[in-house]
Amino acid sequence: MPVDATDEAAVAVVVRADSVVAVTAAKMVVQRGGGTVKQDLSLIRGFSATVPGAAVDQLKAMTGVQVTSDAAVRMKGMNSWANQIGITMLAPVIKAAGGDKADKDNPDDGVTATGSVLTGAGVGVALIDSGVAPVKGLYNVGQVVYGPDLSFESQSANLRNLDTYGHGTHMAGIIAGSDPTSSGLHGMAPGAKIISLKVATADGATDVSQVIAAIDWVVAHRNDPGLNIRVLNLSFGTDSVQSAALDPLSFAVEQAWNNGIVTVVAAGNDGFAAGNLTMPAANPKVIAVGAADPMGTEARGDDTVATFTNRGNAARHPDVLAAGRSIVSLRAPGSYIDRTYPSAHISTTLDPEQRLFRGSGTSQAAAVASGAVALLLQQRPALTPDQVKKLLMSTAVPIKNGDPYAAGAGQIDVVKAAATKTPVFQQTTTAATGSGKLEASRGSAHIYDSVTGAALAGETDIFGKPWVASTWTTAAKAQRSWTGGTWNGSAWTGTAWGAAVVGQPAWAPVTWTGRSWSGGTWTGRSWSSAVWNGRSWSSDTWLGRSWSGRSWSSAGWTGEPWQ
């Protein structure tokens, strides 16, 4: 006989389930128990309800069902429009990670500061991604610096440096966005500088050779006036078929690490069934970041490891976790992701322009961690990458009942890390040689010439230049892989700072005169027919025979798995 909800105090809850079938079953339990189903919450595959205490216990006992207090799920301290169940706003993410409390007190100097909060000021974060759109929240003068555009769209003046895919802008907002007066966005390190290196086009297409060239450029220019690149964010990964000891992408990130750049890499979104991390997170030196699911609350007691995170193995798995499910950040209006996933837009009365967008993945988790690293480096600029990694891992908050591999050391806690003395620590790992194959590093991810249909494969870069591992590794280790704007024997970019994008500094472009691997001539129209009209991308045609974003480590843009 069902319990009458009036017989005992009703409890407001949010019910979340692992499947649609489990959601239906949970609703039946609520109704049979005398409760009321209130609102469907498809974003988190669940619903809100009021139920008597006995029904709550029944719900919690169900397999594949999670129950939390509705009051706990609603974001506290946020504007009313942000109190949307299942959407992880940046403010609570930052609060949970300690990013809004970490202060400048240095535990090594014995001096108590005034409590001024760290913002990442003075720290440069290199973002190798799909570019950054000049949107509100990121266009404070000098906050975004446009390094070389190494993507195929670099040859189109109306596309150069701009984020036609939408991924890079989302990452930049998480790391350093700041728009508190309107959209309410507050990034992890709003005082940090973003150095954007665009390598991906409107469909996420890029080649490993482009990413390696970008990493080499970051290392070579890390100390350029005004940059101070101390962090490298790579929300990117391939299913390389060779070991991290041999893989050239692994070697490239290791050179960045060895030159004082804390390299933060997404662990991948292939789920617990994945016995390896994607490349270059597989490199044991870098910080491999998995995603935590905050379960819609600021409290960490109910957090879990996001099921899309690569589990890894005993030898290599995520080092730490950061929030990575349904994270809200800036959107790039009219970009591929923006147009393909309109349900990911955040519609609010305070933000009628709908500048915000939500997405899930180890990409987002890596961006949160990169912002945290910037805070620590502002506090203690002399920290080595090894010491930063040790600080984050030793102060991480373990996930209760978390998988021993996928959960790593737990979730980052910047307050604890900032209050912990600098460790004497140096990693002892076998150095990567980079002597492996470029083709093996690509794994299953290949780009295609949109005119001829030919795939880029084998030991050649995007210009068809032969890849000689021994020549490149020697030059990269000595920081001579770039000669002016030339890399691997081809002119990829200019040699100095040139025209700006909406008032931001930008690296001068160069016209590609080389020929593609298939014998065709490079043209901007070969890779994208999108046209920037000042407001959005006006073309509906995108090259679909490429990675389609698979290697950019995002699991979804609607709160549900994205295929």
C-alpha positions in Angstrom: 0.0 0.0 0.0 1.5 3.3 -1.0 2.6 5.7 1.8 0.6 8.9 1.9 3.0 11.8 1.5 1.1 13.7 4.1 1.9 11.0 6.7 5.4 12.3 7.1 7.5 15.2 6.0 8.1 15.3 2.3 11.7 15.7 1.1 12.6 17.6 -2.0 15.1 15.5 -4.0 16.8 15.3 -7.4 16.9 11.8 -8.8 19.5 10.9 -11.5 19.9 7.5 -13.2 22.3 5.7 -15.4 19.7 4.9 -18.1 16.2 5.9 -19.4 14.9 2.6 -18.1 16.2 3.4 -14.6 14.6 6.8 -14.7 11.2 5.3 -15.5 11.6 2.8 -12.7 12.6 5.5 -10.2 9.5 7.6 -11.2 7.3 4.6 -10.4 8.9 4.2 -7.0 8.3 7.9 -6.3 4.6 7.6 -7.3 3.9 4.3 -5.6 5.5 5.7 -2.4 3.1 8.6 -2.4 5.5 11.2 -3.8 5.2 13.6 -6.7 7.4 13.8 -9.8 7.9 17.5 -10.5 10.2 18.3 -13.3 12.0 16.3 -15.9 15.7 17.0 -16.0 16.8 15.5 -19.3 20.2 17.2 -19.1 21.2 15.0 -16.2 19.0 12.1 -17.2 16.8 12.5 -14.1 13.9 14.5 -12.5 13.1 16.4 -9.4 10.5 15.2 -6.9 9.0 15.4 -3.4 8.8 12.1 -1.6 8.4 10.9 2.0 11.4 9.6 3.8 10.6 5.9 3.2 10.5 6.5 -0.6 13.9 8.2 -0.4 15.4 5.1 1.1 13.8 2.9 -1.6 15.2 5.2 -4.3 18.7 5.1 -2.9 18.6 1.3 -2.8 17.9 1.1 -6.5 20.7 0.0 -8.8 21.9 2.8 -11.1 20.1 5.5 -9.3 21.6 8.5 -7.4 19.5 10.7 -5.1 20.6 14.1 -3.8 18.8 16.8 -1.8 17.2 19.3 -4.2 18.4 22.1 -1.9 22.0 20.9 -2.2 21.8 20.6 -6.0 20.8 24.2 -6.5 23.8 26.5 -6.8 24.2 28.6 -3.8 25.5 32.2 -4.0 24.7 32.4 -7.7 22.3 34.6 -9.6 18.9 33.1 -9.8 19.2 32.2 -13.5 22.3 30.1 -12.6 20.3 27.8 -10.3 19.6 25.3 -13.0 19.9 21.8 -11.8 22.5 19.7 -13.6 24.5 22.6 -15.0 27.9 23.1 -13.4 28.4 26.8 -13.4 32.1 27.9 -13.2 31.6 29.7 -9.9 30.9 26.6 -7.9 33.5 24.6 -9.8 36.1 27.3 -8.8 34.8 27.4 -5.3 35.0 23.6 -4.9 38.6 23.6 -6.3 39.5 26.5 -4.1 40.2 28.9 -6.9 38.3 31.7 -5.2 40.1 31.4 -1.9 43.7 30.7 -2.8 45.7 33.7 -1.6 49.2 35.0 -2.0 50.5 33.8 1.3 53.7 31.8 0.5 54.1 29.0 3.0 57.8 29.0 2.4 58.6 32.5 3.4 57.0 32.6 6.8 55.4 35.9 6.0 51.6 36.4 6.2 50.3 38.5 3.3 47.2 40.6 3.3 45.0 37.8 2.0 44.9 39.1 -1.6 43.3 36.4 -3.8 45.4 34.9 -6.6 44.2 35.5 -10.1 47.0 34.1 -12.2 48.2 37.6 -13.0 51.5 37.6 -14.9 51.3 34.0 -16.0 50.9 33.0 -19.6 48.9 29.9 -20.5 49.4 28.6 -24.0 46.3 27.1 -25.5 46.8 24.9 -28.5 43.3 24.3 -29.8 40.9 25.6 -32.4 41.5 29.3 -31.8 39.8 31.8 -29.6 36.9 34.0 -30.7 37.0 37.7 -29.7 34.0 37.4 -27.4 33.0 39.4 -24.4 34.7 37.9 -21.4 38.0 37.4 -23.2 38.7 40.7 -24.9 40.2 42.7 -22.1 43.2 44.4 -23.7 46.2 42.1 -23.8 44.4 39.2 -22.2 44.5 37.1 -25.4 47.6 37.0 -27.5 47.3 35.3 -30.9 50.3 33.2 -31.7 50.8 31.7 -35.1 47.7 30.2 -36.8 49.0 26.8 -38.0 45.7 25.5 -39.1 44.5 25.1 -42.7 42.3 28.2 -42.2 45.4 30.4 -41.7 45.3 31.1 -45.4 41.9 32.8 -45.2 42.2 36.3 -43.6 38.5 36.2 -42.5 39.1 32.9 -40.6 42.7 33.4 -39.3 43.0 32.9 -35.5 39.2 32.8 -35.1 37.5 29.8 -33.5 35.4 28.3 -36.2 35.0 25.0 -34.3 34.1 26.5 -30.8 36.2 24.3 -28.6 39.1 26.7 -27.9 36.9 29.6 -26.8 35.2 27.3 -24.3 38.6 26.3 -22.9 39.8 29.8 -22.7 36.7 30.9 -20.8 37.2 28.2 -18.2 40.9 29.1 -17.8 40.8 32.9 -17.8 37.4 34.2 -18.7 36.1 37.3 -16.9 32.6 38.8 -17.4 31.1 39.2 -13.9 28.8 42.1 -14.7 26.7 40.5 -17.3 26.9 36.8 -18.0 28.4 36.1 -14.6 31.4 34.2 -16.0 34.5 34.0 -13.8 37.3 31.8 -15.0 39.7 29.8 -12.8 42.5 32.3 -13.3 40.9 35.5 -14.7 44.2 37.4 -14.4 46.2 35.0 -16.6 47.1 35.7 -20.2 46.0 33.3 -22.9 48.4 32.7 -25.8 46.3 31.1 -28.5 47.8 28.8 -31.1 45.2 27.7 -33.6 45.7 24.3 -35.2 42.2 23.0 -35.8 39.6 24.0 -38.4 35.8 24.3 -38.3 35.3 20.5 -38.0 38.1 20.0 -35.5 40.5 18.8 -38.2 44.2 19.0 -37.6 47.3 16.7 -38.0 49.7 15.6 -35.3 52.4 17.5 -37.2 50.5 20.7 -36.7 50.2 20.1 -33.0 53.9 19.2 -32.6 54.9 22.4 -34.5 52.7 24.4 -32.1 54.3 22.8 -29.1 57.8 23.5 -30.4 56.8 27.2 -31.0 55.5 27.5 -27.4 58.9 26.2 -26.1 60.9 28.5 -28.4 58.9 31.6 -27.6 58.0 31.0 -23.9 60.2 33.9 -22.7 59.2 36.4 -25.4 58.5 39.9 -23.9 55.1 40.0 -22.2 54.3 36.2 -22.6 55.9 34.3 -19.7 54.4 31.0 -20.9 54.5 28.8 -17.8 51.4 26.6 -18.6 50.5 24.6 -21.7 46.9 23.3 -22.0 46.3 20.4 -24.4 42.7 19.4 -24.4 43.6 17.0 -27.1 44.5 13.3 -27.6 45.1 10.6 -30.2 44.8 6.9 -30.0 48.5 6.4 -30.8 49.6 2.9 -31.3 53.1 3.3 -29.9 54.5 3.8 -26.5 55.0 7.2 -24.9 58.7 6.5 -24.9 58.8 6.5 -28.7 55.9 8.7 -29.7 56.9 12.1 -31.2 53.9 13.9 -29.6 55.0 12.5 -26.3 58.5 13.8 -26.9 57.3 17.2 -27.8 55.3 17.7 -24.5 58.3 16.4 -22.5 60.5 19.1 -24.0 58.0 21.7 -22.9 58.0 20.2 -19.4 61.8 20.0 -19.3 61.9 23.7 -20.2 59.8 24.8 -17.2 56.3 24.7 -18.8 53.7 22.9 -16.8 51.9 20.8 -19.4 48.3 19.9 -18.6 46.7 17.2 -20.8 43.2 15.8 -21.1 43.2 12.0 -20.2 40.7 11.2 -22.9 37.0 10.3 -23.2 36.9 6.6 -24.1 35.6 5.6 -20.7 36.6 3.1 -18.1 37.0 0.4 -20.7 40.0 2.3 -22.1 43.1 0.6 -20.7 45.3 3.5 -21.9 45.3 7.3 -21.8 45.3 9.1 -25.0 48.5 10.6 -26.4 50.2 12.8 -25.1 48.6 12.3 -21.7 50.2 8.9 -21.7 53.6 10.6 -21.2 54.3 10.0 -17.4 55.8 13.4 -16.8 52.9 15.6 -17.7 49.8 16.2 -15.6 47.1 13.9 -17.0 43.6 15.2 -16.0 40.5 13.1 -15.7 37.0 14.4 -15.2 35.0 14.4 -12.0 31.2 14.6 -12.1 30.1 17.2 -9.4 26.6 15.7 -9.4 25.3 19.2 -9.6 26.5 20.2 -6.1 29.3 22.3 -4.7 29.9 19.7 -2.0 32.5 17.0 -2.9 31.1 14.2 -0.8 28.8 13.0 -3.6 31.2 13.5 -6.5 32.1 10.6 -8.8 34.6 9.9 -11.5 32.9 10.8 -14.8 32.2 7.6 -16.7 33.6 8.9 -19.9 37.1 9.4 -18.4 39.8 7.1 -19.7 40.7 4.7 -16.8 44.2 3.9 -17.8 46.2 1.1 -16.1 48.5 0.5 -13.2 51.5 2.1 -15.0 49.7 5.2 -16.3 46.3 6.6 -15.4 45.0 10.1 -14.6 47.1 12.0 -12.1 44.3 14.1 -10.8 40.7 15.0 -11.5 38.9 18.3 -12.0 35.2 19.0 -12.7 34.4 18.1 -16.2 30.6 17.4 -16.6 28.3 20.1 -18.0 30.7 22.9 -17.4 29.5 26.3 -18.5 31.8 28.7 -20.3 31.9 31.0 -23.3 30.5 30.1 -26.7 31.9 31.1 -30.1 28.7 32.3 -31.9 28.1 30.5 -35.2 31.0 28.0 -34.7 30.5 24.4 -35.7 29.8 23.2 -32.1 27.6 26.2 -31.4 25.4 25.6 -34.4 25.3 21.8 -34.1 24.4 21.7 -30.4 21.9 24.6 -29.8 20.6 22.8 -26.8 23.9 23.5 -25.1 23.1 27.3 -25.1 22.4 28.8 -21.7 19.3 31.1 -22.0 19.0 33.6 -19.1 17.4 36.9 -18.5 20.7 38.4 -17.3 22.4 37.3 -20.5 20.0 37.8 -23.4 22.8 37.5 -25.9 23.3 33.9 -24.7 27.1 34.1 -24.5 27.3 30.9 -22.4 27.5 27.3 -23.4 27.9 24.0 -21.6 30.1 21.0 -22.4 31.4 17.9 -20.8 34.8 16.2 -21.2 38.3 15.8 -19.9 38.9 18.9 -22.1 37.0 21.0 -19.6 38.7 19.2 -16.6 42.1 20.0 -18.1 41.2 23.6 -18.5 40.1 23.9 -14.8 43.5 22.3 -13.8 45.5 24.7 -16.1 43.8 27.6 -14.4 44.7 26.2 -11.0 48.4 25.8 -12.1 48.4 29.5 -13.1 47.3 30.4 -9.6 50.1 28.4 -8.0 52.7 29.9 -10.4 51.6 33.4 -9.6 52.0 32.7 -5.9 55.4 30.9 -6.4 57.0 31.7 -9.8 60.0 29.6 -9.0 58.0 26.3 -8.8 59.2 23.7 -11.2 56.7 21.6 -13.2 57.6 18.6 -11.1 56.9 20.6 -7.9 53.5 21.8 -9.3 52.5 18.3 -10.1 53.5 17.1 -6.6 51.6 19.9 -4.9 48.4 19.1 -6.9 48.6 15.4 -6.3 49.6 15.5 -2.7 46.7 17.8 -1.7 44.0 16.3 -4.0 40.8 15.2 -2.3 40.2 11.5 -2.9 36.9 10.4 -4.6 35.0 8.1 -2.2 34.8 4.6 -3.6 36.5 5.8 -6.8 38.1 3.5 -9.2 41.8 3.2 -8.1 43.1 4.0 -11.6 40.5 6.4 -13.0 40.3 8.5 -9.9 44.0 9.2 -9.7 45.0 11.1 -6.6 41.6 12.7 -6.4 40.2 16.2 -7.2 42.5 19.2 -7.1 42.3 21.6 -4.2 44.1 24.8 -4.9 43.6 26.2 -1.3 45.4 23.2 0.1 48.1 23.3 -2.6 48.7 27.0 -2.1 49.0 26.5 1.7 51.5 23.6 1.4 55.2 24.1 1.5 57.1 23.7 -1.7 58.1 20.0 -1.9 61.6 18.8 -2.8 60.6 16.6 -5.6 61.9 15.5 -9.0 60.3 12.8 -11.1 62.3 9.8 -12.2 60.9 8.7 -15.5 62.5 7.2 -18.5 63.1 10.0 -21.1 61.1 9.9 -24.2 63.2 9.5 -27.4 60.7 10.6 -30.0 62.1 8.0 -32.4 58.8 6.5 -33.2 56.6 7.0 -36.3 54.5 10.1 -37.0 51.9 7.8 -38.6 51.7 5.7 -35.5 51.1 8.8 -33.4 48.1 9.6 -35.5 46.5 6.3 -34.6 43.1 6.2 -36.3 42.9 10.0 -36.8 43.6 11.3 -40.3 42.9 14.4 -42.2 41.8 14.4 -45.8 42.3 16.8 -48.8 38.8 18.1 -49.4 39.5 18.4 -53.1 41.2 15.1 -54.0 40.0 13.0 -51.0 43.6 11.9 -50.3 44.5 11.1 -46.7 47.6 12.4 -45.0 49.4 9.3 -43.9 52.9 8.0 -43.5 56.0 9.9 -42.5 55.1 13.2 -44.0 53.8 16.5 -42.5 51.0 18.6 -43.9 53.2 20.0 -46.7 54.3 16.6 -47.8 57.7 17.1 -46.3 59.4 13.9 -45.1 59.5 13.3 -41.3 62.9 12.3 -40.1 62.6 11.6 -36.4 66.3 11.9 -35.6 66.6 15.3 -37.3 63.5 16.7 -35.6 64.3 15.4 -32.1 67.8 16.9 -32.2 66.5 20.3 -33.3 63.5 20.2 -30.8 65.7 19.4 -27.9 68.0 22.3 -28.8 65.0 24.5 -29.4 66.0 25.0 -33.0 63.1 23.2 -34.7 61.8 26.7 -35.7 64.0 28.9 -37.8 62.1 32.2 -38.1 58.7 31.1 -39.5 60.1 27.8 -40.9 59.5 24.4 -39.4 60.5 21.0 -40.9 61.7 22.8 -44.0 58.5 24.7 -44.9 57.4 28.2 -44.1 54.5 27.8 -41.7 54.0 31.3 -40.4 55.6 34.8 -40.2 58.5 35.8 -38.1 57.2 38.6 -35.8 54.1 40.2 -34.3 51.9 41.7 -36.9 48.2 42.7 -37.4 45.9 42.5 -34.4 42.6 40.8 -34.0 40.1 43.1 -32.3 42.9 45.0 -30.6 44.8 41.9 -29.5 48.4 41.2 -30.5 48.7 38.6 -33.3 51.6 36.8 -34.9 52.0 37.8 -38.6 50.8 35.2 -41.1 52.5 34.0 -44.2 51.2 32.7 -47.5 51.7 28.9 -47.9 53.4 28.4 -51.2 54.1 24.7 -50.7 52.0 21.8 -52.2 49.9 19.4 -50.2 50.6 15.7 -49.8 48.2 14.9 -52.6 49.8 17.3 -55.1 47.1 20.0 -54.8 47.8 23.6 -54.0 46.8 25.0 -50.6 43.8 27.3 -50.7 41.6 28.6 -47.9 38.5 27.4 -49.7 39.9 23.8 -49.7 39.4 23.6 -46.0 36.4 25.7 -45.1 33.7 27.6 -47.0 32.7 29.4 -43.9 32.5 33.2 -44.1 32.9 35.5 -41.1 30.4 38.2 -41.4 31.1 39.9 -38.0 28.3 38.0 -36.2 28.3 34.3 -37.2 29.5 31.8 -39.6 27.2 32.1 -42.6 28.0 28.8 -44.4 26.4 25.5 -43.7 29.0 23.5 -45.4 31.8 21.8 -43.4 34.4 19.3 -44.3 33.2 16.1 -42.8 35.9 13.6 -43.8 38.3 14.4 -41.0 38.5 13.8 -37.2 35.2 15.5 -36.7 36.4 16.6 -33.3 37.0 13.1 -31.9 40.5 13.8 -30.7 39.5 17.1 -29.0 38.7 15.6 -25.6 35.1 16.6 -25.1 32.5 14.1 -24.3 29.5 16.2 -25.0 27.9 19.6 -25.5 24.5 18.9 -24.1 25.3 17.1 -20.8 24.8 13.8 -22.6 27.5 11.7 -24.4 28.3 13.2 -27.8 29.1 10.8 -30.6 
